[in-house]
Amino acid sequence: MSTLIAAFALVVGTAAIVWGAETFAEHLADASKRLGVTAFALALLLAGAEPEELATVVTASARGVDGVAFGDVIGANAAMVTVALGVGAVVATLPFGRTIRRYALGGLAAGVLAASMMWDGRIGRGGGIILVMAYIAFVGVIWLLERRPPSLGEAGELAQEADPSGRVGRDLAYVFAGLAALTIGSVVLVEAVRRVTNIEETQTRLGLTVVGFATAFELVVLAWSASRHGVTEAVVAGVIGSYAYNMTMSLGVGAVVAPIEIGDAALLHAPLVAMLALLVFAIVLGSRRGRLTRREGAMLLAGYPVFVLVAVL
């Protein structure tokens, strides 16, 4: 891919991501009300699903570029917890109440499960099936707990203001159109920055940093857009859902397609610990006062450069 084409792809991908984030945020509350679930639950399930991550991991595992497969999910999760949450909190205070903390701990559990399985540098098909089943269980619990409860916080206020006479199909179509634009834009970005080396160590480090941040970029834009529109719970839900999805469904499906394995598992150890520690850090910050303010957002943003240093050194 020439420099000119890569630059054009970056512009197109960014534009698609921005449009998708705006569309998703504007129609989320109406769609959730008419479906009878909270905006938090819908964001957790839809924005939390990461098709671009899944596509990247599956492609990397199928082509034998396993360092990118492992590095991408770790790097993307670190970027989402620090940059996406940080940007969202800087724009508007994010809620972090008991329900959110419960799901955040569930995402942390998914991270610990996946980290323990990839610690030796390999996830086979059996491990992949376990991870996929873990995500299915996660979604099932969310749907059971969040079906028709009172809406939470500002997302609930927005839902109450929605026109109940509208049709769910229209708003849901806009939500999915936004997600499609986010996904297409992210894939274009990823293709613009894909690795150009056959060295496993370099592939892994690029996955942890460049590819990981590129695939997480759509959630950063979504966090900025959702916070601006007052749908602050969608920011936290998107990050938690994506974190769990990447560590279970993305890795799991990739491993089912072809076992994921790298020769030097030590390349993953420090980034894995840092990725888990960053989520713990976010939970601690949010639990102190039940919210993430601009100050906490700045602290989270400062965590990403630290992760990058851990990943490349």
Secondary structure, DSSP 8 states (H G I E B T S, - for coil): --HHHHHHHHHHHHHHHHHHHHHHHHHHHHHHHHHTB-HHHHHHHHTS--HHHHHHHHHHHHTT-HHHHHHHHHHHHHHIIIIIHHHHHHHS-EE--HHHHHHHHHHHHHHHHHHHHHTTSEE-HHHHHHHHHHHHHHHHHHHHHHBS----HHHHHHHHHS-TTS-HHHHHHHHHHHHHHHHHHHHHHHHHS------HHHHHHHIIIIIHHHHHHHHHHHHHHHHHTT-HHHHHHHHHHHHHHIIIIIHHHHHHHS-EE-S-THHHHHHHHHHHHHHHHHHHHHHHHTEE-HHHHHHHHHHHHHHHHHHH-
